[in-house]
Amino acid sequence: MSEQTKYLLEENQMPRFWYNIQADLPTPAPAVLHPGTLQPVGPADLAPLFPMDLILQEVSQEREIEIPEPVRDVFRLWRPAPLYRARRLEKLLGTPAKIFYKYEGVSPAGSHKPNTAIPQAFYNQQSGVKRLVTETGAGQWGTSLAFAGSLFGLTVEVFQVRVSYDQKPYRRAVMETYGARCVASPSMETVFGRSVLEKTPDHPGSLGIAISEAVELAVQREDTKYALGSVLNHVLLHQTIIGQEAMEQMKMADTWPDVVIGCAGGGSNFAGIAFPFIGHGLRGGQKSRALAVEPAACPSLTRGKYAYDFGDTGRMTPLTKMHTLGSQFTPPGFHAGGLRYHGMASLVSHCKELGLVEAVAYHQVECFEAGVAFARCEGIVPAPESNHAVKGAIEEALRCKREGKAETILFCLSGHGHFDMASYQKYFAGELTDEGYDEVDLAASLLGLPQVP
Ligand SMILES: *Cc1c(COP(=O)(O)O)cnc(C)c1O
């Protein structure tokens, strides 16, 4: 047996195509509906928000979509990303399982999000767009789009969720370093933001509100488009570079995962690592379980309703069928800000309904505990979001120990936590609590779901 712990691909082994799971699904995902007519949206409906290349990817049924060379050229700054075997963690747990992790924290922004920010900026620039408007929760997406905008000469404006704006001043400093402008959301700069602040002047903000503000600005100007960092089909598509590289690296390690794990906020890094493996199984290859790990404080996949809902709080976006807590739900202000979204990617939800995806939820304190154990074995301090994937992998490894099974576990370490050390400080000070959501608030939010016949 080799004692190898690090699996690196050559630059010329970087994937040339993104993998589109829609080509392999036994039934297509339910259509996206226009919020006014409740009819399926066509490309023209989405044109005020996105450039046509991205809209076509959104609806494409092609299995492979070529990664443009200028995008691959930027990716070479950090891709292919390394795959590690967590031997010291295996030893600590005393598990017969092999644990592998794909590390996406090597990107300039410190997470997987540049995998989609770069192509999104590229396609927008190609279509003549000058300005991108977006939202950010934890700051990771805003950072990634700010970075991408700086490379492709686009102005970037970021509505940053208020709690994160206040808790993470360094995140804002990074976005400003890349040249972006940050606004705390809810803000006075949009009609919707002003309406929220009128009712609740100290509103902590949410991704759903920030999305409404960004969309409101984007549709006002011809030279401005909107960019979303998760949830949409084209975002999940771009993230499949993670899983495709991991497949090559699993071959190098001479094994294949029994289970593939990712944390799930909007579902993009999870889909990125899991969809290529799910597709491999659907096409007759060796099957892997796919396990999404979400926060117990915002449990869309495990506790949400599978229904049509808006992607934002202001009810401006198209309706997608997904596991949702309701677009009016404001999750508590826990520390994995990137997982505080009321809904889930429609493709991930559809795969869960088809039995191709499993989901589990954990509380934040046990996730930090897992992240600290991981850091002390493997050296990398995970992002609070990624701690959920670490927790999921540890639980699977402990199950293998109980059952005496030498399974192979693969998880996505979606980013490092260097900008989140305040949350680690709180954890060590014993100040981190397991936030429950308000059941009454959730019930009310679910009652408010749009009626779709
Ligand atoms: C944004 C983010 C997530 C959650 O988003 P997904 O779309 O579910 O991947 C997870 N981990 C990190 C490090 C993030 O920045």
The ligand as a Gaussian input file, in Angstrom:
#p B3LYP/6-31G(d) Opt

LIG

0 1
 C      -20.579000      29.937000      -0.239000
 C      -19.903000      28.831000       0.408000
 C      -20.554000      27.618000       0.665000
 C      -22.012000      27.388000       0.394000
 O      -22.432000      27.548000      -0.909000
 P      -22.820000      26.342000      -1.861000
 O      -23.408000      26.984000      -3.054000
 O      -23.783000      25.479000      -1.119000
 O      -21.558000      25.638000      -2.167000
 C      -19.832000      26.588000       1.223000
 N      -18.532000      26.728000       1.551000
 C      -17.874000      27.877000       1.332000
 C      -16.435000      27.977000       1.716000
 C      -18.534000      28.961000       0.752000
 O      -17.877000      30.089000       0.518000

